[in-house]
Amino acid sequence: MELKVLRLIITVLLCQPNLLWAEWNTKDFQKREHSLIKPYQGSGFGVPNWDFQGSTMVTSNYIRLTPDQRSKQGALWNKIPCRVRNWEVQINFKVTGSTKDLFGDGFAFWYTKERMENGPVFGSKDFFSGLAIIGDTYSNHNAHNNHQHPYLSAMVNNGSVSYDHERDGKGTMLGGCEVKFRNMQHETWMAIRYENDKLTISHDLHNKRAWAPCFSMEGVKLPTGYYFGMSATTGDLSDAHDVISIRTYELDTVPGVSKEERPDIMPEAE
């Protein structure tokens, strides 16, 4: 009897493969080892799979990378390297400050070879290897930008190029968009999607529960085995930079594209 039932179940699944697809669709597969959601604390005083440095403070509702005070740096870094080819990271963040017109300096999302290294690039090291998504809130006078701040942009580096603060990264920027995310009374989100060597940046700043495009770019080569992180910094001007959650998903790899790890390639944007 049990054998007949088993055969019947197998027959039904083979005749309706969509049932299997719905169950195992990896576009909905959250990588918990690369995610950070409430409640943050595990056993003891640490947060599982994440390290913190600088001014970072963990509360029950958010992780504050910097307080609204001058000359602060903070960061959080995933302890486990990401070994999947295609991924999406969705970040619920909040930037607040007491001033209306003068504020700074900003925050960055990282997918890099290095981790837990303080530095001048929004709280992390310069000459990094990998990807930076930068939320720059202060416009430097030497940049001569034709856009307003805050501004969200991307940079890919192989470790040989310095981020140019004086020009707001203008010479190395892959693309970007204006993002008015300060002092919002509702949740603000951004998404970094890396799929088949295409980088797509989106955001939801108006509480619409839908992604608005920032920019996308083909031909972005990133190795596997790098680390996710977030950092922020303040200078003569300040803001509080908070992370509420980080959700990381493994995406499907299309037929014909290798799922194998590629730890030895150099980061580049064609």
N, C-alpha and C positions, 0 to 999 in steps of 0.2 A: 504493500500500500504506500509506504513512504517513498519507494523508488518511483512509483507512478506519479505521485505528487511532485517529486523533484523534476521528473521529465516534463511535466506540464508547465512548471515554472520556467524552465529553460526554454521551452518552445515559445511561450508568451514573450519572453525577453528578446529572443532572436527575431521574432516577427515584428516587434515594436522597439527598435533600437533607440528611439527617442527617450524611452524610459531610462535607459542606461546613461544617455547623454545628459539628461536633466540631473541625474544623481552625481555624475562625475565631471561635470563641466568645471574645468579648473579656472575659468574666469571668475568664479565665485569662491575660489579656494584661498582663504586667508592664511597667510604665513604668520602664525602666532609668535614665532621666535623673533620676527622682525617687527612686531606690532607693539604698541604701547597704549593701553586703555585703562580706564578706571575700573576697580581700585588699583592704584599703582603698586603699593607695597606688597611684597611677598612675606616670607618668614624673616624675622629680624628687621634690620633697618634698610636693607638694600631693595632695589627694584629688579626683578628677574630679567636677565638678558641685556641690561642697560647699565652704562657707567655715566657718571656726572662729574663735572669739574667747574672750577671758577665760582661764580656767584649763584649758580643754579640752586634752586630751593624747591623741594617737593612738598606740595600740599595735598589735601584730599580732593580738590577740584581741578587743579592745574599744576603744571611744572613751569616755574618761572625761571627763565634763563638769565634775565637781568631785571632788577628793580628799576623804577623810574628815578634813577640816580646817576650822576656823572661817573665816567671812567670805570664802567663795569664790563666784565666779560663772563659768559657762561656757555656751557655746551652739554649736550647729552649724546652718547654714542652707543649704538648697538654693539654688543660683544661678539655677535656671530656673523661671519661673512655671508653675503647673499650669493648663492651658487646657481640660481636660475637665470635663464637667458632673458625672459620677458617678465616684466613686473609692473605694478602700479602702486604708488604710495599716495594715500589720501591723508592730508594733515589738517586737523582742526586747530586753529591758532587764534591768538588775540594779541593785538598791539594797542596799548593805551598810554596816555600821557596827560599831564596837567596843562600843557600849553597848546595853543591853537595853531600857531604858525611856525614855530621853531622847535624841531624835534629831531631825534636821530639815535643811533646811526642806522640800525636795521638788523636783519637776521639772514641766515642762509640754511638751506637744506643741502646735505652732502651725500654723494656716493663716491667714496674715495678709497684709495689704497691705504692711506694713513688714517689714524684715528687718535683721539685724545691728545692732540698737539695744539697748544695755544698759539695764536698768531694774530696778525694784523688784518686778516680778511674776515671781517664780521665775526671775530672771536675764534678763528681757526687759522691754520698755517697757510702761508703763501707758497707758491711753487708746488701746489698739490697735484696729485695724479688722479684724474677722474672727472666727476661732474659736480658743478655747483649751481644751485638755483638761488638767486639772491633777491631778497626783498629790501631794497635800498630806500630808506626814508629821507635821506638828506642829500640835496643836490649841491655838489662842490662847485665853487665858482669857476674853476678852470675847465669844467666839462663842456660848457657851451651846448647844453642839451636842447633839443627841440621837443622835449616832452616834460611833463610834470612828475613830481614825486609825491607819494611812494611809487616805485617802479620795480617790476618783477622781471628778471632777466636770467639768462643761462650762460654758463661758460664751461667748456671742456678743455682740460689741460693734461699734458703728458709729463708734467713736472718741470718743464723748461721755461715757463712763462710766468711773469709776475702780474698779479692783479693791480691795475693802475687806479688807485683811489682818487687821485687828483682829477681824473677824467671819468670817474664813475664806471670804470671798466669798459669804456666806449670802444677801444681797439680790439677787444677780445670777445665782445658780446655776440652771441649767436642770434639773439632775438629777444623781444620783450614786449611788455605792455604796461600801461598805467593801471594802478590798483589802489583805490581809495579804501584802505582797510582799517585805518586808525579810528579808535573810539567808537566802534560799532556797538549797538545795544543787542545785537543778535550774533549768532555763530558765523564765523568766517572760515572758509575752507580753500585749500588749493590741492591740485592733483598733479603728480608727475608720473607720466605713463611712458614706459620704454618698451617698445614692441617691434621686433624685426628690424632693429637699427633705426627706428623712427622715434624721436623724442617729441612728446606732446605735453604742453603745460596748459592747465585749465584752472578756473577758480569759480567759487560761488561766494560772492561778497554781499549779496542782497537777500539772502535767506529764501531763495527760490527752490532749493533742493534740486537744482539742475546746474550742470557745468557750463560755464561760458568760456569760449576759447581765448587763450592768450596768444600762443604761437605754437607751431610745430615745425620740425625739421627732419628731413631724411638724411641717411648716411652718417649717423652718429654711432661710432664704434666704442663700446664700453666692455671691458673685461668682466668676467664673472669673478667672484671672490672678494669684492670690495665691500666696504662697510657703509651703512646708513648712519647719518648723524644730523643734528641740528645745533646751530650756535647763534649767538647774538652778541652785540656790543653796543655800548654807549660811549660818547666822548664828552666834549664840552656841552653837548645837548643830550637829552635822554628820553627814554620811553621804557615802559614795562613790556617785555616780550614773553608771552606765555604760550606753551604747547598744551593743548587739552587732550589730544589723541593723535596717534600715528597708526594707520591701518595699511598693511602691506599685503598685496595679493599677487599670486602667481598667475600669469596669463598663459593661454594656450599658445603653442608654437605651431604655425601653419604647416601643412604638408610640404615636404621638400626642403624645409629649413631644419638644420641640425639642432637637436636639443642638448648636445654635448656642451660641457663647460669649455670656456675659452679663457683661461686665466693669464695667458701669455701675450695676448695682443696689446698694442698700445692704444690708449684712449685718443680718439681723434674725431673731428667733425669735417666731413668732406665739403 
